[in-house]
Amino acid sequence: MAQKTKSNKSFYWVYIIIIAIFAILFFYTPDKTQTEEISWFKLEELIKEKNIEKIEVVNNEYAIVYPKKKTETKSKKDNIFSSPVEPQIMYKYPFISAENFEKQLYETIYTAIKNDTIGKEPAEQKKVIESYQIPITAKKVKNYWGDIFGWIITFALIILLWFFIARSLTKSAPGGGVFNVGKSKPKVVEGDKKIDVSFKDVAGLEEAKIEVQEIIEFLKNPTKYTRLGGKIPKGVLLIGPPGTGKTLLAKAVAGEAGVPFLSMSGSEFVEMFVGVGAARVRDLFEQAKAKAPCIIFIDEIDAIGRARGRTLITSANDERESTLNQLLAEMDGFSPNVGLIVMAATNRADVLDKALLRAGRFDRLIYVDLPELKEREEIFKVHLRPLKLADDVDVKLLARQTPGFSGADIANVCNEAALIAARKNKNAVDMSDFNDAIDRIIGGLEKRSKIITPEEKKIIAYHESGHATVSWFLQYAHPLVKVSIVPRGKALGAAWYLPTERNIITKEQLLHQMASALGGRVSEQVFFGDVSSGAMNDLEIVTKQAYAAVTYYGFSDEIGTLSFYNSNPDEFFGYQKPYSEKTAEKIDKEAKKLIEDAYNIAYNIINEHKDQLSQIAQQLLKKEVIFREDVEAVLGARPWPDPDAELFSDQETNYNEANTNEN
């Protein structure tokens, strides 16, 4: 590298020397004369002193005035040792117009002659006139070196401008340059380049890891699988909701595999230039073939893999469709891809083209779903490694409190808990910090400064107490964790539950959940004789559940065993309302009937435990946050067995200790 730098520097010195030579040639004149620019007054003085030998008008732009030479006597003996003669000084007078200069010059000479000939004899006047005679000549001068140097400078500036424009296009243009726009620039992992992500960093996803590990084995030891005549799968597609670890799984493959790994995003293929996407696909596979055996990973493949012919505007999809066509041809075309496996990830599998999903292209479809209880516990253990934890942190309880959380959500919970603990100047992250982090992510930031009138606060307290009371006496309602009337986000209050994870739901279970959601609305009706807008979110959830029960799940005897759910909207484009207006009226009637049944269940429970609900509401008004133990002290033990009851034994103690330390 040092030699290369040195050669570059010497190359720059060549440019400097050439420029210096041209500059010397431009400014150098062999004449030893010196030129001094003068004004008209100085020129007029020289005329009156008769000290002008001649005047040269150069290029009709300026005049060179030659003063008379001074006579100097020199001995021949001292000629060798005498000092060199000083260069003659000439005067330069610039003018705008040559005609005006000549006219002005003759007027000045005429005036000087007139003044000097006054009172003199004709012979003397003749001598005076002869003394004022000044030879005036015209001269054209060309600076050849200057012209040459000017042309060189012009061309050099044009070349430099072109060079900088080309270089800026090279940096800013997609694909690495205006001339390399069709070249793909994948992230390559091979040789001594390592990614510090391995399968031990990917918690959960055991089935997906097994599938991916087998892909790595295909490339490392292909004969183990091909000796019986089998073929190595060409493609693996990771499908799942956002944040479930698809890209992380691909990074783990790059960290574990001993083969080159080329990674690109689907959006990097399509640009504003026509034909760029297909060219980049070809270039990507050519690079991969040169490194075979090799793994290609395309993240967010739905950017180029959407089903063709979806929209009526064909010109908008031509570039993307040509990119997809090239990808299909590369994955399973006439040219075999020996030793190449394509991995891709997307959370929009429903929009992918069927030709892309067929066997022979993506042979393996790996579903990376939201983690279950055991998997969430393992994910928590991974993200809790770098944290300084207190002794009261219960990983199992954290996993139970975060149903429906993805791996990215769990990572956010751990990071948020650490920030909350640091904000409170703690030496370790304890359970209360995790609870606050979960509450903040689910409900939003606490807004204790929000102005709420005492009447509004009372309505909120009875509303949340209604939710807690109804859910307490229903078998299939989710177990209660805590109730709060502290505003969070858009909510003025909330009740936290520990949802029981179910793969299927029965009609009775759905009815209990709907009744629990209507508990707040019923409580307002019972205690205040009026209702508020605070139940809007509850009513939205209940309405959607009721219509889903009637139109999707077949829970209505009147509608029967029909389901109007469309799992594939592209297969039946007009499948939005495949029933008559008469059936629609029946659906509305059945959904309303289901909501009324849930409302009656909630009303009966609240009417029966009216005094106890009032006690819970008073505690809420006093403490603002109450826990399961507080509710149990008022309502008694829950009549239904709760296998997770031991998980909540220390919740109130931890919360109170945290508040005491904070205060």
C-alpha angles and dihedrals in degrees: 000000000000092000091050092052091048093052090050091053092049089049090056090051089059089059091049093050092049092050091048092052093052091047091053091048090048097050099032120098120177093216114103094210122115122219124209122189113231138186128240092260090058090048091049090051091052090051092052091047089051088231099136120104097181143332126226121200106210119205089330087281107094141356127239111213116204112202119211114274119250114239114238126185119218130179118232090229093058093042094097095046098036119111117258117271113263113248116261116257116229129187126230121206115186118205138180100223126025092209093054091047092052092047093048091047094053092046090054093048091047092051092048092050091047092052093046096048097053111122095001132123120258092252092053091044089055091054091049091051091050091050090057095052108118120185110230119194134176121230137182117210126191123194101209095176091050092051092048091047091048092053091047091050090049094051091043091054091049091050092047091048091050090047094053093045091051091047093050090049089050091055099041103033117096117258095030100295148354090272094042097045091126094052117104120223107203123177103254123205114189143120113008093354108104134179114219093222121099137166091272087066091055105079119195117000089103095160092047091049091052091053093047094045088054090054089055090050089052089061098039097046110014096161090066089067102029098050090085093050099266125138128229112248113256100209143022120197120198111207126184148107120296116283097021095118106264095136090040089055090052090050089051089054089053090049095048102036120091091207130082115279121205116193129189138158120240092237091059092071100060120064137156092273117091114245095013095115095054091045091052092049090053092047092048093054092045090055090047093049090052089055097039130181085058145143122228117200121194113187120205092010091177087082088076102013101067117134112274122243096026097131133045092230100084097176091063092057102040095094095045092045092050088051090051092047091053091049091051091050093048094049096047113001136115093292112074118230102215114193095003124123120184117211120190137175133205141155091204103067090146092069097048120113115258091229089061094051098048123110112272092046108044102013094168123053109189115192112212101193132180110291120261126224097281092043092050089053090054091047090052090053090054095050094041093060097089094042127093101233132197121230094254096064108120112196093191092055091048090053090050092049095054108059113165092019117137125217090263091052091051091050088052091051092053093047093046091050090053091050092049091050091049090049089056092048093242125161093219139020110254134189095268090060090054091048090051090048092051091047091050094049094046101037104017133240119332113257103198089156091062109118111239122170118233090248092053091046090053092051090049091049093052091043094055091041088056090056092049095047097048094046090049094062099040118090098214099038115111116266114262120244104175143328125225136182093190108118114248123182107316094339121094092201140355145196116217119215136183103232118217107231110236130178092200132023130211127216092253092050091051091048091053092050091050092049091050090052091050093050093094094051092048092048091055090049093049100045103032103025088230138072133229137209091254091094094061094107091046092051091049092054093046093048093052091047092050094050091044090052091052103037102029111024099038093233094143120092091200095054093037130200096338128125123195094186114127111208092179111041092179094059095060108026095185097045095114098107111010095170138076129258089255091056090046089057089051091050091052091048094048093046090050091048091052091051091049090053090052090046091053091050091053092044093053092050094048093044089052095047098034097131093047091050089052090054091052090050091052090052089051092051089051102041101020089212125053129175138215092275092057092052092046091052089058104034098031127230116336108262092224124070112259114195091191097054093110090060092069099046095105101033098103093042092052092047094049092047091050092051091047091052092046093050 
